[in-house]
């Protein structure tokens, strides 16, 4: 009834967390859409996020929208990209070029100066949600999906809106003839979001806790070992306790779906899932092994 369509992603010969994270850029093949939002499997929306599409298509935000994290300038858990013809093919070229460069380098086969193909030089920089700035490709998962995402929106497409703690940075070129990407606008987050209001709870210690306003409190990103399915459910899943913690909220929603759809899940017998076979993140050591194996 909901007309949900799905597509299986071909399995990679050297499948690992690194390869899987790069598959998210397949959304660039959806050229029938002006904008596409990607959410990781461990991201849970708490409300309608359509306003991000509206702000982007109206020109308040750029065509590509990301949020800075505590350890990365572009978190790849939730983002919006504008698909264009040839975009996915170009992404594959960037991956091949990066790995070819890496094979000529010593372990860990990663160039923190060039990154995915662009040397960041003053007055350009990347910035974390904490306010820390840098010019090296040395942030969290710079060698994987988060580095590729940052490179794509800022140095390939040259059209990026990056949500910071209290501001939104709009990056682009100043004219049709321009080639250098510059910070065009440094907007107050409260002004950009002035018509988007909610009273959702923010959780300390999370990315969303950085700013208790949209879009940060409109979703939860269960990073690392904080994933609810790796832990036992809370004993109390009542309405009153539904927002006690991110885990309470996830299990509360699951309990409602379980009840409505008669899924038959018995929470009292829940066995937490163990560490995933592919791991929890693409470690640079494993990425280096992938690059080295392809060299051989």
N, C-alpha and C positions, 0 to 999 in steps of 0.2 A: 504493500500500500504506500510506503514511503518512497518507492522508486530509488532505493539505494543501489548504487552500482559499485562493484569492486573489481580490482584487477590484481592478479598475482604477479609479484615481482620475481623475475628469473633468479634462480639461486646461483651465487657466484662460486667459482672453482675454489678460490681462496677465501671463502666467507669468514668474516670475523666482525667484531664490533666496528672497526674502521670502515670496512666495505659497506656494512649495513647503514651506518650514519650517512654515507654519501648518497645512498639511494633516495633520501628525502628530496633531493634536487630533481627527481622525476616530475615534480609538480610543474616544472618548466615546460613539459610537453603539453600541458593543458592550455593551449593557446586559444581555445574557444572562450576563455574567460579573461576579463581585464585584470583581475586580482585573484590570487589563491592563498588561503591561509593554511599553514602546516602546523599541526600539533603533534608532539611526540606522544608515544603511547603512555607515558607517565605524566602527562599534562591533563588536568581536569578543569573544564570550563565551569565557572560558577554562575554565569549569566550570559546574556546575549552580547556577542562581540562585534555585531554588525557595524557599530559606529566607527570601528577602525577602517573598514572598507569605505564607508561614506566619507570620512575625513581624508582618505587617500585619493579617492576619485574626484573630490571637490578641490583638491590642490592644497588643502591645509597641511597635509602630510605628503611626503614624496611617494612615488609608486612602490617603493620597497620599504617595509617597516619592520624594525627589530627593537629589542630591548636589551640594554646593557645589563650585565650581571656583575656579581662581586669579583669574579676572576676573569671575565671575558667582555670585550666591547660589543659583542653581538651574541646573545644567547640563542642557540639553535633549537630550543624546546618549543617556541611559538614564534612564528614570524609570517609576514606577508610578502610575497613576490609577485611581480607583474610578468607573466609569461610572454615571450616574444619568439617569433620564428628563428630557429637556429640557436636559441639559448641553451637548450639541453646539450646540443652537440658541442657548443663552446665550453660548457662545464666539463665535459669529458676530455676535451683538449687540455684544459687547465690541470686536470688530475694527471693525465699522461705526462705533461710537461714537468709538473712538480715532482713526480716520481722518477722521471729521467734525470732531472737535476740531482735528486737525492742519491741515485745510484753512483754518481761520480763523487759523492762526499763520504767522509768517514762516518761511522756510527755517531748519532742516530739518524743519519741521512736526511737532515733537515737544516735548512738555512734560515736562521733567525733574522737575517738582514733582508733577504729577498722574499721569504715566505712563499706565497702562491704566485709570485711574479712581479711584485711591486715593492720597491724600497721606500719606506715611509720616512720622509725627511721634514725637518722643521721648515715652515710653520705648521705642517700637517702633524697629526698625532692620532692615537686611539685612546679612548678614555673608558674607565670602568665606572660602575654606578657609585662607587665609593669616592670618585673624583680623581683617582690615581691615573696619570697619563703616561704614555710611552710611545716609542717609535719602533720597537723591536717586535717581531712575530714570536713572542715568548709567552703569550697569555694562555690560559687553559684551553686545550684542544685547538690551538692555533694551527697545528699540523693536520687537523681533521676537519669535521663539518663546520665548526665555529669560525675557524680561520678562513675556510673557503666561502662561507656565507658573508663574512665581513669584506673579503676581497671582491666578491661578486657585486654586492650592492654599491660599494663605494668606488671601486677602481675599474670595474667592467661596465656596469650600468650607469655609474656616476649619478645616482639618484637614491638617496637614503635618508630616512627619518629614524633617528635613534633615540629611544626614550631613556632618559637619565632619571636620577632620583626626583628632581624638582623641575627639570627642563627637558625640552625636546630639541635635539640638534638636527637641522635640515641641511644635508650636504648635496652639492650639485655643482654644475659649471655655470659661470656668470653670463655666458653668451653662447650663441650657436657656434661661433668660431672657437670658443674656449676649449681647452683640453684638460686643464688642471682642475681637480675637484677642490672646492673650498667650502667652508662653513658659511652658508648663506643666511641662515636664521638660527638664533638661539632663543627659543620661545619658552615662556613660562608654562609648565605643565598644567597648572591650574587654569590658565587662560585657554589652552587648547581643549581642555576637558570641561570647560565651564558649563556645557549643556548636558554633560554625562554625569548623573548623580546616582549614587547608591550608598547604602549604609552597611555594606558587608564588613565583617570582621577581618582584620589583618592579623597575621601570625608572626610573632617575633622569631628572628633567626632565619626567616625565609627570604627569598628574593622579593616576594610580595610585601614583606614587612618594611622594605626600604621606603615605601610611600603608601600611606593608607588611602589611596584614591585610585580610580580607574587609570590605566588598564591593569595595574598591578594587583588589585584585590578582586579582579574579575576571573582569575584562574589560579590554580595551584599547580606547581611543578614539583613532583615528588622525585627529587634527585638522589643519586647514590643509594644508600641503604635505607632511605626514608620511605621506600615504596610500601604501601599498606599490605600488599599481598605477600610481603616477606615477613609479616608480623601477625600475631594472633589478633583477632577482632576485639575491640573494647567490649566489656561486659554489658555496659549500658548504651543501647542504640536508640534511646528515646528521642523525641523531638527536642526536649529540653537540653539534651547533651549533643545535639547534632553538629554544633560548631565549636565544641570544646577544643578540638585540635584538627589539623588537616586529616589525620587518620580517622578520627571520629566522623568527619564529614564524608569521606570516601565510603566508609562502611555503612553509614546511614543511608546514603543514596543507593548503594548496592542492595541494602535490605529492602528498600522500597521497591526497587525493580524486581527483586526476588519475589516479593509479595504480589505485585501487580501481574507479573508474567508467570507466576506459579513455577518458578525454576527449580524449586526443591533443594536449595542450598541450606545446609545445616551449619550455622555459624559456630555452634558449640563444639562441632567436630572438625573445625577448620584446621588444616595442616599448612603452616606457612611454607611458601615456596622457597627453595634454597637459592643460592647465588646462581644467576643465569649462566648457561653454558658459555655464552659469548662474553661474559663479564659485565661490569657495570659502566665502563667507559673505555674509549679507545686509547689505551696507554701508548706512550711514544715508543716503548720497547716493542710492543706488538706491531705497531705501524712500521717501525724500522725493519722488523722481520719480514713483513709483507713486501716492502720495497726491495730488500735484499734477495728474497726468494724469486722475485720477478727478474732480478738481475741475473740470477743463475739460470 
